């Protein structure tokens, strides 16, 4: 979580405050599919914590702290996306094109081969 929080801090500072960057996209969906999946996993974790009484207390406390930090981060990253992306015209790229996921996968697979 700490890495995600720092990533968000840097993105807010540089992209929004320093450069006032606004990127046009061909459709805005908040939360994004990936954030929606993460949120669903956290909801599932909360359910597991609520139902399990035999879980080690320190583990349960850490999981609850993670849920709190995740919720705070999730809200901030959604605000970042709302500030960064604006609805563009038909010539605008979809949000997924800005991510370049296929390129990231190529980079990851290349690193694995090394």
N, C-alpha and C positions, 0 to 999 in steps of 0.2 A: 504494500500500500504506500509505503514511503516514497518509492520510486514514482508511482503514478501521481502522488501529490506534488512532488518536485517537478515532474514533467508539466503538470497543469500550471504551477507557479511560473515556470519559464515561458510557457506559451502565452499566458495572460500578460505577462510583463512585456515580452518582445512583440508578439503579434498584435495584441489589442491596444496596449497603452503606448508603446514606442512607435510602432509603424501604422497604427490605426488600420490594419489590414481588414478588408471586407471582400470575401470571395463569392462571386455569383454561382449558384448551383441550380440545376434543373429540377428542383423539388426539395422541399425541406421536410424531414421526418425526425421528430424528436420524441422519445429517445431513438437513437439509431438501433439497428438490429442487434449489433454487438452489445451495446449498453443494455438493451432489453434482455438479452440472454444472461448477462452478468447479474442484472437485477433479479431475474427469476431464480438464479442459483443462490443468491443471498436470501431471498424469501424462503427457499427450500431449507437453507441452513438455519434460519430462524425457527422454522417449524420443527426441525430435528432437535434443536436446543430446547424448545418448549416441551417436546414430548419425552425427552430423555432425562430421567432423574438420576441414573446411575453413572453419568459422565463425570470424569475427574473435574473437580471444581476449578482448578487452574486452567484447564483446557476450555471449559465452558466460559470462564471470564475472558480469556483471550479471544475466543470466537465472538463473544458479545462486543468486545472492543473493536474487533475487525468490522463487524456489521455497522457499528456507529461511524467508524472512519470511512467505510465504503459509502454509506449514505451521504455523508458530508462531501466526499470527493465526487460522487455521481451528480449531485446537484451542481457543484462547481463546473464540472466538465460539460454538462448540458448548457449551462449559462455561457461558457466559453464558445461552444458550437453555435449557439444562438447569436452571439456577438460577432463571430468570425464569418459565418455564412449568411448570405442574403439571397432571396429568391431572384433568380436571373431569368433571362429569356430562353427561348428554345435552343439557342446556340450554346448555352451554358453546359458545362460538364455535370454529370450526376456526382453526388457525394462520393460514391465508391471509386470514381476515377481519380479524385484527389488523393485517396488513400494509396492507390497503386498496389493493391494487395498481391497481384500476380508477380510484380517486381520484387516485393518484399519476400515472397516465397522463394524466388530464384536466389536472392541474396542469402537467405537462410540455408537453402539446400547447398549452395556453394560453400558456405562456411562449414557445414557438416562434412563435406567431402575432404576438407583440409585436415 
